[in-house]
Amino acid sequence: MTLIFKTNSVDIHKISNLKYQLNFDNGEKFTHFFNKIKKKLTISNKNNKSFVFEALKVESLKSLLNRKKSFSYRHLKELFNNIAKQIEDLENDGFCHLFLDINDIVRIEFNNQSQIGGTGNDIIFLYLNTSNFLPIKDKFTKIIKPFDKKNLFISPELKNITAFPINIHMNSQLYSLAVLTCYCGEWNKTPQKFKNIDIDFFKNYLSNIANTKLYWSLLRCLNENYNERIYLYI
């Protein structure tokens, strides 16, 4: 088997031409999260620690960005909505994650012609690092130790932390997802551009997709007031 993707809690190996094996920890803890992943793929040989699935190609988001440099509108839409749905599934298990990282996301390409209405190749993005999940209580999660503030995709409230422990609203993850999505649409990756940013920056940055569904959805998640952030794609 060839290792294709790995995080602290999940790894994916290629076992044959069109078959891959996904191994994971804490499946019993994140039931909704992993069950929804299984429903999105054609799987076999499943148990509480792993399952085999069919795919044309599996590639990390980091590798994909190195190769493609930027995403089309369709890919940005898929990335944003796929991960947002996973956030909802995770909330059903009583957990959230504070911020995302391109090292923890994988892109899976598969053939949907066997499905009703299938038209050929399709793609899905999945976040696969359960070691970053934190329990939610009344929509907040407690951070007890420092984290990497160099991450480009952290929310304003995370940037402003000066002491621990501290309670942070779970909507921090929505802001992170929106910033990561914007980053993947950048033609020339300039990390410095994504530091000290505000909502006006994003309105200008997203002007080339202004008034689209994705545009408005991203702005809802980029609200600097975490109470007003919401995932709504209409």
DRENTOR-548798 format. One record per residue (C-alpha): residue number from 1; x, y, z. Coordinates in pm, whole numbers. Example, Ala and Ser with C-alpha at 12.3 -4.5 7.8 and 13.67 -1.06 7.14 Angstrom:
BEGIN
<site i="1" east="1230" north="-450" up="780"/>
<site i="2" east="1367" north="-106" up="714"/>
! end
This chain:
BEGIN
<site i="1" east="0" north="0" up="0"/>
<site i="2" east="112" north="355" up="-79"/>
<site i="3" east="56" north="636" up="171"/>
<site i="4" east="-137" north="919" up="2"/>
<site i="5" east="-249" north="1142" up="290"/>
<site i="6" east="-181" north="1163" up="663"/>
<site i="7" east="-281" north="1377" up="963"/>
<site i="8" east="-246" north="1313" up="1336"/>
<site i="9" east="-559" north="1096" up="1341"/>
<site i="10" east="-634" north="984" up="983"/>
<site i="11" east="-435" north="830" up="701"/>
<site i="12" east="-525" north="718" up="349"/>
<site i="13" east="-341" north="447" up="156"/>
<site i="14" east="-381" north="346" up="-207"/>
<site i="15" east="-428" north="-32" up="-219"/>
<site i="16" east="-502" north="-81" up="-591"/>
<site i="17" east="-577" north="114" up="-907"/>
<site i="18" east="-916" north="252" up="-792"/>
<site i="19" east="-928" north="150" up="-425"/>
<site i="20" east="-811" north="336" up="-116"/>
<site i="21" east="-818" north="256" up="254"/>
<site i="22" east="-896" north="525" up="512"/>
<site i="23" east="-785" north="453" up="870"/>
<site i="24" east="-909" north="674" up="1154"/>
<site i="25" east="-909" north="714" up="1533"/>
<site i="26" east="-1202" north="798" up="1763"/>
<site i="27" east="-1473" north="673" up="1527"/>
<site i="28" east="-1705" north="603" up="1821"/>
<site i="29" east="-1657" north="959" up="1949"/>
<site i="30" east="-1738" north="1134" up="1620"/>
<site i="31" east="-2020" north="911" up="1494"/>
<site i="32" east="-2211" north="1164" up="1282"/>
<site i="33" east="-1890" north="1300" up="1137"/>
<site i="34" east="-1759" north="968" up="1004"/>
<site i="35" east="-2099" north="823" up="908"/>
<site i="36" east="-2161" north="1120" up="680"/>
<site i="37" east="-1820" north="1071" up="518"/>
<site i="38" east="-1902" north="706" up="450"/>
<site i="39" east="-2234" north="800" up="288"/>
<site i="40" east="-2056" north="1031" up="44"/>
<site i="41" east="-1829" north="755" up="-85"/>
<site i="42" east="-1867" north="406" up="-231"/>
<site i="43" east="-1724" north="199" up="53"/>
<site i="44" east="-1655" north="-164" up="151"/>
<site i="45" east="-1473" north="-360" up="423"/>
<site i="46" east="-1577" north="-110" up="690"/>
<site i="47" east="-1523" north="-136" up="1067"/>
<site i="48" east="-1476" north="102" up="1361"/>
<site i="49" east="-1121" north="190" up="1257"/>
<site i="50" east="-1114" north="190" up="878"/>
<site i="51" east="-1297" north="145" up="548"/>
<site i="52" east="-1210" north="94" up="183"/>
<site i="53" east="-1351" north="331" up="-80"/>
<site i="54" east="-1340" north="369" up="-456"/>
<site i="55" east="-1192" north="679" up="-618"/>
<site i="56" east="-1022" north="792" up="-935"/>
<site i="57" east="-776" north="1009" up="-744"/>
<site i="58" east="-702" north="1125" up="-389"/>
<site i="59" east="-485" north="1432" up="-328"/>
<site i="60" east="-415" north="1663" up="-35"/>
<site i="61" east="-531" north="2022" up="-61"/>
<site i="62" east="-174" north="2139" up="-10"/>
<site i="63" east="-50" north="1929" up="-301"/>
<site i="64" east="-340" north="2045" up="-517"/>
<site i="65" east="-264" north="2412" up="-448"/>
<site i="66" east="101" north="2360" up="-532"/>
<site i="67" east="-4" north="2213" up="-865"/>
<site i="68" east="-302" north="2431" up="-962"/>
<site i="69" east="-205" north="2753" up="-780"/>
<site i="70" east="-571" north="2865" up="-765"/>
<site i="71" east="-920" north="2717" up="-789"/>
<site i="72" east="-1205" north="2776" up="-1027"/>
<site i="73" east="-1537" north="2907" up="-895"/>
<site i="74" east="-1675" north="2553" up="-902"/>
<site i="75" east="-1388" north="2416" up="-693"/>
<site i="76" east="-1412" north="2703" up="-445"/>
<site i="77" east="-1786" north="2641" up="-411"/>
<site i="78" east="-1731" north="2268" up="-353"/>
<site i="79" east="-1455" north="2329" up="-99"/>
<site i="80" east="-1660" north="2580" up="98"/>
<site i="81" east="-1984" north="2381" up="103"/>
<site i="82" east="-1823" north="2041" up="162"/>
<site i="83" east="-1630" north="2157" up="469"/>
<site i="84" east="-1924" north="2364" up="598"/>
<site i="85" east="-2144" north="2051" up="590"/>
<site i="86" east="-1875" north="1865" up="783"/>
<site i="87" east="-1876" north="2141" up="1043"/>
<site i="88" east="-2251" north="2086" up="1085"/>
<site i="89" east="-2199" north="1709" up="1119"/>
<site i="90" east="-1931" north="1769" up="1380"/>
<site i="91" east="-2161" north="1998" up="1578"/>
<site i="92" east="-2412" north="1710" up="1594"/>
<site i="93" east="-2142" north="1515" up="1779"/>
<site i="94" east="-2097" north="1810" up="2018"/>
<site i="95" east="-1760" north="1925" up="1884"/>
<site i="96" east="-1602" north="2201" up="1677"/>
<site i="97" east="-1259" north="2304" up="1554"/>
<site i="98" east="-1127" north="2656" up="1598"/>
<site i="99" east="-945" north="2693" up="1269"/>
<site i="100" east="-858" north="2499" up="955"/>
<site i="101" east="-530" north="2414" up="788"/>
<site i="102" east="-460" north="2317" up="428"/>
<site i="103" east="-259" north="2018" up="557"/>
<site i="104" east="-576" north="1860" up="701"/>
<site i="105" east="-796" north="1865" up="390"/>
<site i="106" east="-808" north="1611" up="108"/>
<site i="107" east="-971" north="1619" up="-236"/>
<site i="108" east="-1131" north="1299" up="-367"/>
<site i="109" east="-1228" north="1255" up="-731"/>
<site i="110" east="-1470" north="976" up="-814"/>
<site i="111" east="-1700" north="855" up="-1091"/>
<site i="112" east="-2072" north="906" up="-1025"/>
<site i="113" east="-2206" north="757" up="-1348"/>
<site i="114" east="-2351" north="464" up="-1156"/>
<site i="115" east="-2560" north="702" up="-945"/>
<site i="116" east="-2902" north="832" up="-1046"/>
<site i="117" east="-2845" north="1152" up="-1240"/>
<site i="118" east="-2470" north="1091" up="-1247"/>
<site i="119" east="-2285" north="1276" up="-1522"/>
<site i="120" east="-1928" north="1150" up="-1486"/>
<site i="121" east="-1643" north="1258" up="-1260"/>
<site i="122" east="-1724" north="1440" up="-939"/>
<site i="123" east="-1517" north="1580" up="-652"/>
<site i="124" east="-1546" north="1616" up="-278"/>
<site i="125" east="-1328" north="1790" up="-21"/>
<site i="126" east="-1297" north="1644" up="330"/>
<site i="127" east="-1142" north="1775" up="650"/>
<site i="128" east="-966" north="1481" up="817"/>
<site i="129" east="-795" north="1565" up="1145"/>
<site i="130" east="-1000" north="1474" up="1452"/>
<site i="131" east="-711" north="1559" up="1687"/>
<site i="132" east="-807" north="1928" up="1649"/>
<site i="133" east="-1169" north="1882" up="1760"/>
<site i="134" east="-1284" north="2044" up="2084"/>
<site i="135" east="-1606" north="1987" up="2285"/>
<site i="136" east="-1883" north="2249" up="2266"/>
<site i="137" east="-2084" north="2377" up="2564"/>
<site i="138" east="-2354" north="2639" up="2501"/>
<site i="139" east="-2191" north="2717" up="2163"/>
<site i="140" east="-1852" north="2786" up="2320"/>
<site i="141" east="-1537" north="2578" up="2356"/>
<site i="142" east="-1257" north="2623" up="2608"/>
<site i="143" east="-897" north="2675" up="2499"/>
<site i="144" east="-652" north="2588" up="2774"/>
<site i="145" east="-316" north="2624" up="2601"/>
<site i="146" east="-145" north="2833" up="2331"/>
<site i="147" east="-181" north="2747" up="1962"/>
<site i="148" east="-9" north="2849" up="1640"/>
<site i="149" east="-108" north="3211" up="1579"/>
<site i="150" east="91" north="3206" up="1256"/>
<site i="151" east="-191" north="3013" up="1094"/>
<site i="152" east="-341" north="3237" up="824"/>
<site i="153" east="-693" north="3115" up="882"/>
<site i="154" east="-767" north="3213" up="1242"/>
<site i="155" east="-1053" north="3441" up="1346"/>
<site i="156" east="-1019" north="3791" up="1495"/>
<site i="157" east="-1115" north="3662" up="1841"/>
<site i="158" east="-836" north="3403" up="1827"/>
<site i="159" east="-584" north="3667" up="1722"/>
<site i="160" east="-679" north="3880" up="2023"/>
<site i="161" east="-629" north="3611" up="2289"/>
<site i="162" east="-380" north="3719" up="2556"/>
<site i="163" east="-440" north="3467" up="2836"/>
<site i="164" east="-557" north="3109" up="2898"/>
<site i="165" east="-791" north="2942" up="2966"/>
<site i="166" east="-1051" north="3123" up="2756"/>
<site i="167" east="-1388" north="3040" up="2601"/>
<site i="168" east="-1421" north="3094" up="2225"/>
<site i="169" east="-1742" north="3077" up="2021"/>
<site i="170" east="-1768" north="2782" up="1783"/>
<site i="171" east="-1834" north="3022" up="1492"/>
<site i="172" east="-1461" north="3085" up="1488"/>
<site i="173" east="-1447" north="2784" up="1255"/>
<site i="174" east="-1680" north="2951" up="1002"/>
<site i="175" east="-1450" north="3251" up="976"/>
<site i="176" east="-1155" north="3018" up="928"/>
<site i="177" east="-1330" north="2825" up="651"/>
<site i="178" east="-1419" north="3146" up="467"/>
<site i="179" east="-1062" north="3279" up="481"/>
<site i="180" east="-922" north="2946" up="363"/>
<site i="181" east="-1167" north="2945" up="71"/>
<site i="182" east="-1058" north="3295" up="-28"/>
<site i="183" east="-695" north="3190" up="-6"/>
<site i="184" east="-753" north="2902" up="-246"/>
<site i="185" east="-887" north="3148" up="-505"/>
<site i="186" east="-572" north="3360" up="-499"/>
<site i="187" east="-371" north="3349" up="-822"/>
<site i="188" east="-43" north="3439" up="-660"/>
<site i="189" east="-16" north="3308" up="-306"/>
<site i="190" east="98" north="3597" up="-88"/>
<site i="191" east="46" north="3501" up="278"/>
<site i="192" east="128" north="3853" up="392"/>
<site i="193" east="-189" north="3969" up="217"/>
<site i="194" east="-400" north="3771" up="461"/>
<site i="195" east="-264" north="3933" up="776"/>
<site i="196" east="-436" north="4227" up="950"/>
<site i="197" east="-745" north="4193" up="731"/>
<site i="198" east="-1104" north="4307" up="783"/>
<site i="199" east="-1440" north="4279" up="609"/>
<site i="200" east="-1363" north="4566" up="369"/>
<site i="201" east="-1055" north="4379" up="252"/>
<site i="202" east="-1266" north="4076" up="167"/>
<site i="203" east="-1536" north="4275" up="-13"/>
<site i="204" east="-1269" north="4415" up="-241"/>
<site i="205" east="-1083" north="4086" up="-267"/>
<site i="206" east="-1400" north="3902" up="-374"/>
<site i="207" east="-1515" north="4166" up="-621"/>
<site i="208" east="-1460" north="3932" up="-918"/>
<site i="209" east="-1737" north="3703" up="-785"/>
<site i="210" east="-1954" north="3982" up="-641"/>
<site i="211" east="-2326" north="3908" up="-593"/>
<site i="212" east="-2287" north="3533" up="-648"/>
<site i="213" east="-2413" north="3279" up="-395"/>
<site i="214" east="-2057" north="3206" up="-286"/>
<site i="215" east="-1979" north="3576" up="-243"/>
<site i="216" east="-2266" north="3636" up="-1"/>
<site i="217" east="-2207" north="3308" up="182"/>
<site i="218" east="-1842" north="3395" up="241"/>
<site i="219" east="-1925" north="3744" up="368"/>
<site i="220" east="-2175" north="3599" up="617"/>
<site i="221" east="-1901" north="3382" up="761"/>
<site i="222" east="-1646" north="3665" up="758"/>
<site i="223" east="-1850" north="3889" up="988"/>
<site i="224" east="-1619" north="4016" up="1261"/>
<site i="225" east="-1899" north="3965" up="1515"/>
<site i="226" east="-1902" north="3590" up="1580"/>
<site i="227" east="-2267" north="3601" up="1694"/>
<site i="228" east="-2370" north="3714" up="1346"/>
<site i="229" east="-2174" north="3455" up="1147"/>
<site i="230" east="-2384" north="3191" up="977"/>
<site i="231" east="-2341" north="2928" up="710"/>
<site i="232" east="-2616" north="2988" up="454"/>
<site i="233" east="-2570" north="2913" up="87"/>
<site i="234" east="-2871" north="3043" up="-108"/>
! end
